[in-house]
Amino acid sequence: PSGGSTGGPQVIGGVQDKPADVIGELHMELAAYCCRREAVDIFQEIRDRTKDLAGIKVEVRNIEGGPPTGKDVRLQINGTDYDTVREITGRVRAHVDTMAGLRDIEDERPLPGIEWRLSIDREEAGRYNAAISSVGAMIQLVTNGVLIGTYRPNDSEDEVDIRVRLPEDQRTLARLDELRIRTTNGLVPLANFVERSAEPKVSSIVRKDGFYTMNVKANVIAEQGVTPDEKVAELDTWLKTQTWPDSVSFRFRGADEEQKESGEFLMKAMVGSLFLMFIILVTQFNSFYQTGLTLLTVVLSVFGVLVGMMVTGQKFSIIMTGTGVVALAGIVVNNAIVLIDTYNRMLEEGVEPVEAVMKTAAQRIRPVLLTTITTIAGLVPMATEINLNFIEQVVTQGGITAIWWVQLSTAIIFGLAFSTILTLVLIPTLLAMPHVWMRAGRRVIGLGLQRTKRFGIGGSKPKDPALPPKAPAPGSLALPTAAE
């Protein structure tokens, strides 16, 4: 059935988005990871055993650590008209029910039900000299009762209401038509000026930023390889192909919103770290070119991370993989710094640039490879989910906490390995490239000048050695040539 939160988001037991029609909750604590089946199998068995219960819908929810985000897919529908928002919510819910790979689907439309609305004709009540306040008190005799006082027991700190109402067998809707109110004209039936009508029940009306708001929510079936991003993109594509009123807008909330915010934060952190490294490297190297070469290793490491995701078949996690990329920015630049610093030191000693590049690559390949290999070797147990208990001398594979670090360690391992290999090849090559190109340019310019002088292009005409030298002009001093 459709459900909705009564007001804002409810968080009970670490779970957000509790439906309004919940009749009970059962909290389970699983046994130790080593001594039970996987949680996925246990949850599926619970669903299988409870799916045939008539009128009961069971949802298995994990306790959310950190800020709760609710269900995997959460679409917020906003509008200026309540009836329009409710209608659009039902339309979206009907489509979501047809999407494969989703379960635990719900929406925030009011639950089915009616409420009785009593309308008082004030003009008619005035004719009978009936007070409006006394009408409410008479109706409360049938409903919650009229509050006449409070009482505080000796063993309690809270007061207890004292209410007066009709016997239980007389608290019916038909009794409302039989009630009479005392006026100056005598007892007057309420039915003379009070009309009763049935209206659809509305448990609550939620407004956000001045708009009526309802949500359609669902969880993805992760066992089938379905991801929230895929379903959000599929639903968003369907929304763009439909025609909606101008007063209605859509916004994805929950996990999708948190993921986008995390991605924006990590992108800003990445840009900030690169800017700080750029300032420090320019100050130390006094060269924009060498600074650019150092930061190039960060780009190479990102390609390595993507290759690692493809090889291992892992999904790109904004939090863990993104954190690994940011951490790589501070690791992979060390190799380039070592190479460039050694190269600059050799140049100060008077070594020819190309020779300095060759010596730098030969001297620093061992420390660069050793630091890379030791770093990767330290992360391999984390990437393979191997736990080493040195106290109890036990080696286990897998675990609840070990799963969290697989994507982070995999990103660092592949990014560092890919970047190191290319760094040892590209950085020396790019360091020697300006000098090699300048030398090649000088040769080209020199050959051009020789050809120019040889063919007399743009210069003085060459002398014929067979012709005698010209006599000096009168009044000039003749100097002997080198041959003389």
LONUBA-153525 format. One record per residue: residue in one letter; y, z, x of N, C-alpha, C, CB in turn. Coordinates in steps of 0.001 Angstrom, whole numbers, plus 500000, padded with zeros to 6 digits. Glycine has a CB too. Example, Ala and Ser with C-alpha at 12.3 -4.5 7.8 and 13.67 -1.06 7.14 Angstrom:
BEGIN
A494310507800513190495500507800512300496700507800513200495527509046511308/S497750507080512850498940507140513670500030507870512900499402505725514084/
! end
This chain:
BEGIN
P498796500000500837500000500000500000501240500000500861500014501209499059/S502341499576500288503589499611501039504040501045501157504679498744500369/G504745501302502232505228502657502473506554502611503152504242503456503301/G507277503684503127508559503730503788508867505129504218509647503202502894/S509627505249505253510036506554505740511120507099504850510514506480507193/T511091508356504589512089508991503735513282509377504582511504510230503010/G514184508410504762515348508653505600515171507999506936515595510137505771/G515427508728508028515317508191509370513887508180509834516164508979510328/P513686507721511078512326507677511613511740509065511777512308506955512942/Q510481509221511352509819510512511427508856510516512600509081510833510113/V508866511586513352507975511735514494507168513003514274508768511786515850/I505892512836514046505003513976513819503834513854514774504512514041512334/G503623514878515585502527514836516534502681513765517576501254514641515820/G503930513397517940504141512366518933503968510961518396503219512574520065/V503939510800517055503753509487516444504948509198515553502422509419515634/Q505552508032515743506688507635514925506221506711513806507766506945515785/D507113506445512856506825505553511737505693506076510861506479504172512250/K505781507326510465504776507860509543505056507321508145504777509424509545/P504086506657507504504319506112506160504649507209505153503093505330505687/A505338506807504093505750507779503075504589508232502210506835507190502198/D503503507450502168502387507809501303501266508505502060501850506579500620/V501591509132503184500565509871503925500165511109503133501075510269505342/I498851511302502977498360512480502257497679513478503185497394512059501166/G497476513108504434496831514031505366496794513453506763495419514362504902/E496749514343507735496680513950509141495593514763509828498053514150509850/L494874514111510732493819514764511490494031514445512962492404514309511009/H494298515485513757494547515316515183493243515541515949495656516292515675/M492929514625516845491703514687517620492030514713519110490788513497517285/E491323515552519831491440515606521283490108515176521878491843517037521773/L490127514086522626488906513526523178488416514343524365489128512079523591/A487123514230524627486524514925525769486989514282527067484978514905525679/A486555514844528169486946514321529477486534512861529608486318515158530606/Y487312512110530379487096510672530493485711510343531048488166510054531377/C485213511199531934483925510918532577482735511143531655483770511774533805/C482950511878530578481821512336529772481834511778528346481815513841529721/R482496510667528104482561510107526752482661508594526836483763510690525964/R482561508005525645482773506565525559484263506238525696482219506015524225/E484566504974525843485964504576525907486637504829524561486092503091526311/A487909505142524638488646505475523414488671504308522441490073505894523752/V488665503080522956488691501908522076487448501886521185488780500603522907/D486302502199521748485065502212520964485069503342519929483852502356521893/I485595504504520312485660505628519371486578505299518209486142506904520079/F487735504723518492488680504379517431488102503321516492489996503882518033/Q487384502353517054486799501315516209485726501886515303486218500196517063/E484956502864515797483948503498514958484586504264513809483081504430515788/I485724504900514075486433505613513009486880504629511935487651506383513576/R487400503484512354487841502480511374486653501944510566488567501314512087/D485536501706511249484374501163510547483828502152509520483281500792511547/R483830503439509835483262504433508924484173504736507739482973505711509676/T485458504481507896486401504839506829486907503637506037487576505571507416/K486479502430506400487028501255505722486534501116504290486682500009506494/D485399501746503945484849501623502595485305502742501664483344501606502658/L486156503640502123486642504716501260487633504141500252487303505850502099/A487328504270498974488170503687497927489506504425497858487452503738496554/G490589503652497875491924504231497730492452504926498956491924505184496621/I491713504875500055492130505552501279492300504510502386491096506647501696/K493413504565503071493678503690504205493894504563505433494915502768503940/V493059504371506442493070505207507640493681504417508797491631505691507997/E494644505011509481495245504426510669494953505333511857496777504222510484/V494502504741512937494268505473514175495460505222515082492924505039514863/R496179506271515406497409506141516197497300506997517449498656506551515365/N497778506448518558497835507211519798499101508051519830497775506275521020/I499015509194520457500211510001520682501073509289521716499845511452521152/E502314509015521378503190508240522244503873509153523249504233507473521419/G503687508852524537504379509603525573505784509069525776503600509552526883/G506702509965526130508085509545526327508762509293524996508150508293527196/P509868508568524992510535508259523719509630507409522836511875507530523965/P509271507880521632508372507101520777509040505823520303507921507930519575/T508292504734520274508827503435519873508242502953518553508560502409520953/G507269503669518009506695503251516744505613502201516940507776502719515833/K505394501391515914504349500383515963504759499213516854504023499888514554/D503744498396517195503965497325518176504978496295517690502651496632518496/V504859495890516435505776494903515856506575495596514764505004493653515287/R507882495543514901508745496241513939509974495382513686509156497664514461/L510049494808512494511158493932512122512071494660511146510638492609511501/Q513328494741511502514322495399510646515077494341509849515312496260511495/I515149494545508550515825493612507642517071494299507121514890493165506460/N518236493693507339519513494268506927520172493360505892520447494473508149/G520901493967504983521610493199503970522624494045503242520640492604502986/T523473493381502495524524494081501745524106494406500320525788493248501720/D523035493789499823522566494035498460521164494628498528522576492722497610/Y520949495748497855519677496454497942518532495641497351519775497790497238/D518744495042496193517679494272495557517292493060496401518112493823494160/T518284492421497034517984491267497892517170491683499105519278490583498343/V517533492820499707516792493300500870515351493629500491517480494536501476/R515157494243499331513804494568498883512994493305498632513851495422497616/E513626492291498054512929491040497791512537490336499097513806490118496935/I513461490274500056513174489626501341512101490400502096514454489516502197/T512128491725502003511103492535502661509712492207502126511399494025502472/G509602492053500799508318491670500223507872490287500674508394491714498717/R508819489387500828508489488028501288507990488036502727509713487110501168/V508655488802503579508225488903504978506881489608505064509277489653505825/R506707490657504257505434491384504275504273490472503875505498492599503333/A504499489591502892503441488680502471503031487748503608503895487866501260/H503996487316504413503658486448505549502952487227506653504922485785506108/V503408488429506916502784489232507975501327489527507625503564490556508191/D501031489686506333499647489928505922498729488762506277499586490190504425/T499291487555506405498480486374506723498363486126508222499069485150506056/M499079486858509052499045486650510500497793487298511082500320487225511172/A497107486559511928495904487078512576496292487962513753494989485923513045/G495420488919514052495650489787515201496504490998514915496275489017516278/L496778491286513627497598492437513254496805493367512349498898491984512554/R497123494658512393496518495655511519497530496779511290495187496210512130/D497176497692510412498056498817510064499417498309509602498226499768511268/I499410497313508727500654496696508269501254497546507151500408495234507781/E502555497717507182503259498473506142504708498020506098503170500008506399/D505394498408505045506821498144504928507483499329504254507090496838504138/E508787499291504176509551500442503675510117500219502286510675500762504619/R509492499351501516509895499254500111509505500528499372509250498016499435/P510190500842498301509836502058497548508396501997497059510788502251496351/L507735503130497065506358503194496586506315502922495086505730504569496905/P505226502352494588505123502096493141505255503390492346503783501409492808/G506041503354491315506245504540490478507491504378489625506356505808491345/I507663505278488681508831505255487812509466506634487809508453504816486373/E510716506665487444511434507910487233512236507782485945512359508246488444/W512342508900485246513024508895483951514495509213484151512377509910482978/R515303508346483614516753508507483705517299508890482329517430507200484229/L518065509982482311518679510466481070520163510113481084518477512010480903/S520589509354480093521989508932479972522635509663478799522095507386479782/I523739510310479074524431511103478050525613510300477516524912512476478627/D525655510144476241526783509487475580527862510557475380526353508819474197/R528854510568476262529871511630476234530698511587474940530804511503477455/E530949510400474451531731510302473213530969510912472050532081508838472905/E529651510620471995528842511168470908528678512676471074527462510482470859/A528548513130472333528431514572472564529702515295472169528107514856474026/G530836514638472366532097515259471972532208515452470474533249514432472456/R531603514587469733531652514738468278530911515978467808531070513512467605/Y529873516360468576529111517553468227529618518789468965527638517338468530/N530698518621469731531249519731470525530200520307471488531773520845469592/A529379519408472080528323519820473003528851519757474434527061518925472842/A528624520841475192529052520883476589528023520163477463529244522353477063/I528525519333478385527627518553479244526811519469480144528425517554480095/S527422520550480643526716521454481541525531522118480844527672522515482078/S525668522416479574524573523045478846523424522066478613525073523594477512/V523719520766478596522654519764478446521749519786479658523244518353478248/G522336519882480851521531519942482070520642521164482109522422519930483284/A521154522308481652520340523527481640519167523402480686521192524731481257/M519376522769479528518284522609478580517202521689479139518808522062477254/I517615520634479845516626519706480416515832520393481522517321518435480967/Q516474521295482269515765522001483336514680522922482790516746522804484170/L514774523307481521513698524106480936512381523337480910514074524544479523/V512474522019480857511274521184480816510837520784482217511519519935479969/T511772520772483158511454520290484517511259521460485467512573519361485047/N512246521710486327512103522725487377512436524142486923512978522369488535/G513083524274485796513471525595485330514918525914485651512575526639485933/V515476526839484902516870527253485067516919528454485993517527527586483697/L517725528362487054517856529449488020518730530553487417518460528932489365/I518146531760487294518894532868486710519167533968487735518136533443485520/G518566533857488928518793534876489938517821534717491088518672536265489334/T517952535626492060517071535626493225516537537034493459517814535108494482/Y515420537108494189514786538389494463514229538338495880513662538711493418/R514472539413496643513971539494498007512936540611498089515130539735499014/P511663540262498295510626541298498437510855542137499688509228540657498486/N510291543326499699510459544224500847509808543688502115509885545583500525/D508748542926501976508027542422503137508415540990503515506551542488502877/S509562540525503028509981539146503313511457539120503675509707538221502101/E511807538135504539513205537944504911513881536875504071513308537581506371/D513118536113503299513666535041502480513704535481501020512834533747502640/E514686534948500323514832535251498915513947534334498076516293535121498490/V513497534839496958512655534102496028513475533809494775511354534902495682/D513462532499494353514210532116493155513505532626491907514381530588493084/I514316533046490943513806533449489636514250532390488635514317534886489224/R513299531653488095513600530545487196512913530767485848513157529201487819/V513543530251484827513021530325483465512767528905482981514010531080482510/R511553528647482458511241527353481892510177527510480807510769526378482989/L509955526454480090509020526481478963507588526620479468509164525205478104/P506691527049478603505267527100478996504763525724479427504404527629477829/E503706525730480194503224524484480788502827523465479741502053524758481694/D502251523886478629501818522926477612502982522304476861500891523596476633/Q504194522878477027505367522340476335506280521542477281506158523481475689/R505898521460478562506740520719479514506276519261479547506675521361480952/T506626518515478493506263517112478361507508516296478047505190516919477265/L507372514954478168508505514076477865508857514132476379508187512628478279/A507847514252475560508123514316474114508939515547473762506815514316473316/R508819516599474556509552517831474275511053517630474435509075518953475193/L511451516651475278512886516404475465513544515979474155513111515326476540/D512805515245473323513379514809472042513456515934471025512564513669471468/E512728517013471278512701518124470321513670519241470689511302518685470222/L514222519189471910515141520251472325516427520191471518515452520144473825/R516967521383471257518218521493470516519178522341471335517992522108469097/I520425521942471316521458522644472065522386523351471084522253521664472975/R522785524551471475523645525345470598525096524914470794523479526869470881/T525764524577469719527177524193469727527914524978468651527343522661469502/T529212524738468559529994525394467515529609524903466121531478525164467752/N528966523733466090528517523169464824527085523571464476528625521666464869/G526486524401465354525104524807465141524186524145466155524658524466463721/L522887524192465881521905523573466781521891522064466560520483524171466552/V522078521347467656522125519873467594521015519317468470523524519320468053/P520172518382467979519120517785468812519733516980469970518203516873467953/L519100517089471141519581516324472291519426514826472072518836516743473550/A518456514438471259518220513015471034519391512330470348516974512824470213/N520334513119469770521479512509469104522436511852470089522216513547468291/F522509512339471321523477511763472267522886511597473681524731512650472332/V521578511775473852520920511579475152519844510519474998520308512915475691/E519923509471475832518935508400475827518067508494477076519622507019475745/R516777508289476902515819508355478010515277506968478303514660509327477685/S515282506565479602514776505245479994513994505369481296515943504223480152/A512987504507481452512158504500482665512720503491483657510675504164482328/E512902503925484891513434503084485959512480503108487145514848503554486385/P512478502015487962511642502033489180512042503190490098511761500686489943/K511050503857490624511303505023491465511810504588492836510027505873491610/V512857505225493300513425504981494635513427506313495374514888504365494552/S512544506409496387512457507678497112513672507908497990511198507716497959/S514165506848498612515341506984499468515942505608499691514979507658500826/I517208505595500024517924504368500376518501504573501773519060504025499324/V518077503722502697518474503866504100519585502866504405517255503652505057/R520633503349505018521740502500505476521924502674506974523057502842504724/K522129501576507654522443501586509081523589500621509328521199501206509941/D524624501151509938525829500354510215526404499750508935525511499237511223/G526268500467507832526848500008506583525997499036505801528137499388506852/F524774498728506250523902497775505573522651498481505060523520496620506519/Y522134497988503935520832498448503472519767497962504454520535497939502023/T518822498825504768517850498522505819516442498849505349518176499301507104/M515521497912505612514092498124505424513356497505506603513601497517504074/N512191498038506920511412497579508061510038497117507622511287498680509106/V509526496119508333508141495680508213507481495946509557508037494157507801/K506372496708509546505772497181510795504283496874510822506004498690510972/A503760496698512046502330496419512217501946496689513659501987494950511821/N500676496937513878500101497085515215499277495851515554499230498363515306/V499218495505516815498418494369517252496998494849517564499061493680518496/I496055493937517476494659494234517827494491493902519304493634493416516929/A494684494896520142494644494673521588493251494266522058495092495927522327/E492205494664521317490844494310521730490608492813521705489833494996520838/Q491401492075520920491269490628520844492169489910521833491574490158519451/G492804490660522718493693490049523693495061489704523152493070488832524232/V495412490230521994496705489951521383497751490896521971496633490096519836/T498920490371522286500014491167522836501159491231521834500501490577524181/P501947492295521861503103492375520944504087491229521132503832493692521140/D504280490775522387505229489685522625504808488413521896505355489409524125/E503514488132521870503047486928521194503323486988519695501558486728521443/K503060488132519086503263488256517645504747488309517282502558489501517124/V505539488922518133506990488925517887507531487499517956507726489834518917/A507078486733518949507524485344519063507038484510517879507027484731520377/E505801484738517428505273483999516278506051484316515014503796484318516070/L506333485588514789507098485967513604508527485458513686507095487481513429/D509121485508514864510489485022515032510566483523514776511005485344516440/T509549482782515217509522481335514960509449481049513463508328480682515680/W508632481814512741508540481623511287509857481955510600507419482487510705/L510529483005511044511803483377510429512840482272510583512330484673511043/K512822481599511734513816480546511981513533479289511168513853480196513463/T512319479127510695511992477944509898512238478146508407510552477562510121/Q512564479365507997512777479668506591514270479698506265512125481008506228/T514567479620504989515940479693504505516184481077503920516222478587503448/W517211481747504410517499483113503994518939483208503481517269484102505165/P519220484163502629520610484366502185521518484718503360520679485478501119/D522772484350503226523724484614504310523959486102504524525045483932504020/S523713486904503504523970488341503612522828489106504268524233488913502247/V521741488409504642520567489058505216520466488710506693519279488638504467/S520165489703507513519970489498508951518695490211509388521199490015509765/F518143489750510527516892490295511037517106490777512475515753489234510968/R516355491811512807516424492343514176515100493032514500517628493342514339/F514529492676515648513282493304516083513612494620516782512473492359517029/R512965495672516325513201497006516877511907497521517500513716497989515777/G511882498800517816510665499424518326510358499016519748509503499082517447/A509078498683520000508628498369521352509333497146521913507130498150521367/D509601496139521079510283494942521573511693495266522033510323493863520493/E512386496108521284513744496483521680513738497313522956514432497257520557/E512800498260523052512703499069524263512355498212525473511660500169524084/Q511512497207525280511127496336526385512328495530526873509988495395525959/K513139495023525963514316494269526372515311495164527100514979493621525159/E515498496379526610516412497290527292515902497640528689516604498564526468/S514588497844528821514020498139530139514175496953531074512541498520530016/G513959495746530541514131494556531363515567494389531848513709493331530590/E516532494648530961517936494552531370518272495601532424518860494712530156/F517726496804532263517993497849533246517420497489534607517420499177532775/L516163497003534631515548496641535905516265495460536554514070496310535703/M516755494526535745517501493402536309518800493882536951517801492358535222/K519486494802536289520700495354536883520385496139538150521423496249535878/A519271496892538128518883497640539326518553496696540473517680498547539028/M517900495582540161517551494595541186518810493980541788516651493492540593/V519740493587540940520987492989541428521776494005542256521847492476540244/G521815495248541797522529496281542556521909496537543910522567497567541775/S520578496585543973519918496815545265520140495647546212518418497045545066/L520087494413545700520335493251546554521771493239547067520041491957545791/F522715493644546235524115493671546675524322494706547785525046493980545485/L523726495889547613523860496918548650523207496470549949523240498240548179/M522029495849549858521378495346551069522204494250551722519980494821550745/F522827493407550894523667492341551449524843492919552246524189491433550321/I525499493938551699526639494549552402526185495166553717527317495624551518/I525075495888553694524588496550554917524162495525555959523409497489554593/L523464494484555561522971493483556513524108492674557110521975492548555836/V525093492329556287526246491604556835526978492458557860527212491185555708/T527079493751557604527746494645558551526972494738559862527913496039557941/Q525655494747559798524837494905561000524663493591561755523478495468560633/F524365492504561059524106491226561720525382490442562014523185490389560869/N526448490719561246527706489981561397527468488482561210528336490255562785/S526561488150560277526223486753560045525741486601558613525147486259561050/F526406485716557863525971485449556497524643484690556494527045484652555736/Y524437483847557488523208483058557529521994483952557737523284482006558638/Q522065484845558696520926485735558941520719486715557788521128486505560245/T521797487116557131521659487966555942520945487224554822523036488446555459/G521304485950554635520625485152553628519144484973553914521278483815553520/L518794484814555225517384484705555588516628485987555261517242484378557072/T517262487124555479516608488406555194516353488567553702517462489573555710/L517333488235552888517170488364551443516240487291550883518527488288550754/L516000486217551644515056485197551190513655485764551031515032484027552162/T513327486770551823511991487371551719511781488034550361511781488397552838/V512853488491549729512728489089548398512295488024547391514068489742547959/V512898486851547491512517485752546589511057485367546816513438484517546804/L510650485327548082509264484980548389508305486021547810509066484858549911/S508707487279547830507832488322547294507662488185545795508380489701547627/V508691487728545079508580487523543631507548486441543332509953487141543023/F507569485360544103506548484328543933505154484910544191506818483136544881/G505047485778545179503761486408545452503284487271544298503849487241546703/V504191487974543643503829488798542486503289487924541361505045489611541993/L503958486800541099503500485901540043502125485320540361504507484773539836/V501905484998541635500592484507542035499539485593541814500604484055543512/G499870486827542147498935487927541942498598488141540484499496489190542513/M499588488006539598499318488137538170498367487043537683500625488088537379/M498545485830538214497675484728537813496255484920538341498243483401538308/V496129485396539565494811485555540170494022486652539462494941485876541667/T494655487785539202493963488923538586493908488830537071494638490210538981/G494653487906536471494645487780535019495385488887534301493252487740534533/Q496299489580534976497036490678534361498277490157533637497434491717535422/K498713490946532660499947490640531964501128491186532754499928491219530538/F502251490489532643503459490936533338504087492072532545504473489763533527/S504039493271533122504612494452532476506049494645532944503765495717532780/I506949494775531970508347494945532327508548496224533129509220494961531072/I507856497289532747508062498574533404507365498616534755507559499711532519/M506039498491534776505276498695536003505431497523536976503806498900535671/T505219496290536497505380495138537379506827494982537809504898493864536690/G507758495200536884509173495118537251509562496158538280510037495274536027/T509033497374538130509300498408539141508707498016540483508733499765538692/G507530497369540477506932496900541727507798495856542421505554496326541462/V508412494961541646509289493943542236510523494595542868509720492912541164/V511097495585542175512258496281542732511873497033544001512855497253541696/A510685497660544003510236498364545208509988497391546360508959499160544913/L509481496190546042509244495194547087510530494781547788508569493971546498/A511637494797547060512904494389547667513260495248548870514023494455546642/G512850496505548854513142497375549987512061497391551049513363498754549506/I510915496746550751509802496754551705509754495472552520508478496950550974/V509831494332551836509616493060552522510752492698553461509429491961551517/V511959493223553242513070492890554134512877493490555520514387493375553539/N512023494500555641511820495120556956511261494122557958510880496322556841/N510342493259557529509769492278558448510833491322558969508655491494557762/A511674490843558071512731489928558499513738490627559400513442489336557288/I514041491887559104514992492631559953514441492788561360515299494020559349/V513158493102561480512543493257562809512619491954563599511071493707562677/L512290490828562960512322489542563645513748489159564060511726488457562748/I514685489291563156516059488866563447516696489776564484516906488857562165/D516431491072564413517006491989565399516476491685566803516696493450565019/T515181491423566928514614491069568232515187489751568733513085490980568148/Y515366488812567855515940487511568232517376487680568740515913486534567027/N518192488449568061519570488659568506519623489379569851520346489456567460/R518719490317570059518698491030571347518354490082572495517684492191571303/M517442489157572270517102488204573312518247487237573578515849487437572933/L518982486876572538520142486015572765521187486714573621520758485590571434/E521368488013573401522318488762574232521872488826575694522492490176573685/E520560488729575946520047488743577312520117487378577976518625489235577322/G520617486363577251520800485047577830519638484113577653521082485178579246/V518685484435576811517537483565576576517970482404575691516360484350575923/E517457481206575984517766480017575203517263480209573773517137478750575846/P518028479775572739517681480090571346516264479723570943518622479399570438/V515800478520571234514457478124570822513408478977571526514220476634571115/E513633479252572799512706480108573528512735481529572982513040480108575020/A513914481992572581514030483332572008513249483431570699515506483690571773/V513262482363569911512495482356568663511006482431568959512810481096567834/M510553481675569967509133481693570313508699483074570789508835480651571389/K509506483691571642509151485017572148509196486064571039510091485421573287/T510169485942570134510274486898569017509036486842568136511531486612568173/A508610485630567775507429485482566931506181486014567619507230484023566554/A506082485817568952504901486275569681504876487790569823504849485629571055/Q506052488397570026506100489840570271505983490657568982507390490200570987/R506487490134567881506574490935566650505500490621565628507907490737566018/I504632489676565888503594489367564902502629490532564728502825488114565314/R502325491253565817501376492364565717501942493519564893500996492859567110/P503147494048565197503650495155564357503881494753562908504943495689564931/V504319493503562675504548493065561300503236493045560526505206491673561276/L502190492477561113500899492418560439500288493802560266499947491526561211/L500448494672561279499866496008561168500504496808560040500018496758562482/T501820496770559937502493497515558859502116496953557490504027497468559043/T501987495636557409501616495028556130500190495388555740501771493510556198/I499272495285556697497862495563556403497655497022556028496983495204557604/T498306497940556743498143499357556419498734499686555045498802500225557496/T499852499059554706500430499292553374499513498781552283501800498621553255/I498983497584552466498078497013551467496798497847551367497738495546551820/A496267498270552517495037499067552501495239500383551759494562499342553930/G496438500962551867496699502204551143496815502017549643497949502832551655/L497160500783549202497316500518547774496063499957547121498449499569547559/V495098499529547928493872498948547363493132499934546455492944498489548487/P492940501191546833492278502123545899493016502265544575492146503487546540/M494331502231544625495103502339543385494930501087542527496593502565543697/A494880499922543171494730498680542416493333498531541832495043497492543300/T492335499079542492490949498992542013490527500207541205490009498820543181/E491462501120540906491222502315540088490159503222540709490795501909538675/I490172503357542024489228504223542722489903505555543014488722503561544034/N489274506635542585489784507982542826488943508646543911489769508829541519/L489608509117544943488930509789546056489243511277545990489365509189547436/N488248512084545688488395513535545628487820514113546921487674514137544359/F488708514403547879488259514877549182487750516321549118489392514769550195/I488229517090548156487794518493548057486357518563547558488729519295547114/E486070517876546464484722517890545910483852516768546463484783517789544408/Q484431515912547318483711514800547943483044513918546892482661515329548929/V483883513470545943483414512626544854484303511392544786483417513397543498/V483679510242544612484390508977544452484095508450543047483967507933545557/T485162508258542260485015507760540895485846506500540726485435508834539861/Q485438505679539795486142504434539519486647504460538077485220503203539765/G487938504224537919488540504246536596489063505627536252487538503795535553/G489859505686535223490433506948534786491631506682533893490836507814535991/I492046507729533171493165507565532243494457507298532999493320508807531357/T494721508070534037495964507893534781495893506728535757496304509160535528/A494682506392536236494562505308537216494958503963536620493134505234537751/I494757503777535317495069502497534676496564502205534748494600502499533212/W497378503238534693498830503029534670499345502373535937499539504345534464/W498680502601537079499229502169538365498649500852538853498990503228539400/V497779500230538067497142498989538510498171497875538657496042498566537525/Q499007497685537665499984496594537714501023496815538804500676496446536366/L501450498060538993502433498342540043501854498052541422502901499803539965/S500650498552541691500038498345543002499682496885543232498794499207543144/T499213496190542196498893494771542347500132493958542681498246494234541076/A501246494274542054502491493554542341502913493753543799503615494024541395/I502821494981544286503237495243545673502280494581546656503306496763545943/I500970494627546385499990494055547314500192492550547456498559494353546838/F500192491830546360500313490377546445501712489954546886499978489741545099/G502738490642546421504083490287546849504296490504548331505092491076546075/L503788491621548852503947491918550270503132490963551137503539493359550554/A501890490673550729501054489767551515501626488355551523499627489750550967/F502007487852550377502555486497550288503858486390551074502787486103548819/S504725487389550942506006487354551635505839487471553141506903488464551130/T504891488290553597504696488477555035504219487188555700503690489605555294/I503267486517555075502747485272555653503848484225555763501583484728554807/L504610484055554699505685483069554749506819483508555655506216482807553360/T507050484824555747508118485313556627507819484979558082508300486831556463/L506578485173558519506216484883559910506333483399560235504799485357560192/V506330482557559228506455481114559456507885480633559227505497480347558542/L508474481046558110509784480516557736510931481125558545510025480753556266/I510917482442558738512046483079559414512238482535560839511839484596559456/P511200482469561693511414481858563017511865480400562917510130481940563845/T511296479669561982511681478252561834513146478118561440510793477558560784/L513562478936560458514946478860560003515923479417561027515102479602558698/L515487480359561877516356480841562948516607479752563986515744482072563617/A515578478990564323515733477924565323516354476664564750514395477586565930/M516332476512563432516795475275562810518245474919563153516651475383561323/P519224475833563101520601475431563433520732474908564857521545476604563240/H520068475555565818520177475124567206519464473793567430519604476189568137/V518321473608566787517609472333566919518414471209566305516226472409566260/W519000471464565150519803470424564513521066470129565319520173470839563089/M521676471162565894522863470926566713522496470110567954523517472266567122/R521365470415568570520929469658569742520629468211569363519688470312570377/A519956468046568211519673466684567771520956465936567429518739466701566565/G521924466651566865523195466012566560523937465591567803524052466930565751/R523904466448568823524566466076570072523920464847570708524534467244571051/R522598464774570636521925463608571190522325462344570446520413463792571139/V522381462451569128522783461277568353524201460868568697522664461552566852/I525085461841568830526479461527569174526562460944570581527367462788569066/G525768461513571522525780460987572893525259459566572969524956461874573801/L524158459277572263523655457914572245524664456963571622522338457847571490/G525376457418570620526382456565570007527513456255570953526922457207568769/L527934457239571743529007456995572713528554456048573811529483458311573327/Q527297456216574278526800455310575311526731453877574808525427455758575789/R526255453719573545526205452361573001527609451805572832525461452340571657/T528551452673572508529926452213572337530490451716573674530810453349571763/K530264452499574738530773452095576049530050450863576574530637453239577047/R528754450772576253527970449648576783528411448321576195526492449858576507/F528706448293574897529063447047574230530565446886574089528414446980572871/G531341447871574613532797447712574617533428447815573270533159446421575203/I532836448561572434533369448698571079534372449840571056532229448942570046/G535608449471570724536632450496570583537160450981571922536089451658569803/G536784450394573098537271450848574407537853449693575203536140451513575203/S538190449902576481538744448852577354537656447879577756539398449466578611/K538041446661578032537084445606578377536524445856579763537747444211578308/P535218445798579998534657446075581326535058444996582327533126446179581251/K535191445453583575535618444533584642534437443739585180536295445307585788/D534747442462585596533733441617586224533719441920587705534004440105585966/P532613442363588289532596442722589710532812441524590611531290443385590062/A532617440273590129532827439093590983534283438760591184532130437902590399/L535171439209590327536596438916590442537250439836591456537286439051589083/P538187439262592275538899440105593253539870441017592552539641439248594286/P540136442149593177541106443055592557542498442480592575541102444394593254/K543228442888591554544611442407591446545485443057592511545182442696590041/A546485442297592962547438442835593949548321443836593264548293441711594601/P548695444867594016549570445878593388550936445328593098549701447101594273/A551518445849592157552862445409591773553864445802592843553270446010590411/P554957445054592932555975445404593938556534446799593702557117444380593924/G556662447535594816557220448883594723556211449937594417558267448924593699/S554916449537594222553874450539593898553096450851595140552917450037592778/L552425451973595159551658452450596295550192452159596034551896453965596544/A549573451412596966548181451050596836547327452113597493547911449674597450/L546374452693596706545466453723597227544112453099597509545325454908596228/P543457453544598523542143452990598850541104453426597794541699453446600276/T540146452524597532539068452853596589538000453631597304538468451584595950/A537002454082596515535926454879597106535094454030598044535037455488596016/A534959452741597706534148451874598593534813451680599938533907450507597943/E536171451610599940536886451419601195536878452676602032538311450986600932/
! end
